[in-house]
Amino acid sequence: FSSVFPSQKPKSELVRTSLRLLTSSAYRLQSECRKALPAEPSPAPDIQLVTQQVIQCAYDIAKAAKQLVTITTKENNN
């Protein structure tokens, strides 16, 4: 995300909120995907639950991305 907003804090609270959602959802997605591939001695994960969590994370990422596109498009048109 630093390549999109290099060394600057976005002025818009909406942008900051969207970036936080995008970042936190990406970290959650990474964590959920790791749960799907557990270490050998641990019990098998609940694949249905992990799948639901991955879908939710993907939805949150898409939502945040859409918010950012909408916000930046509006700002660029003003």
Order of alpha helices (4+ residues) and beta strands (2+ residues): alpha-alpha
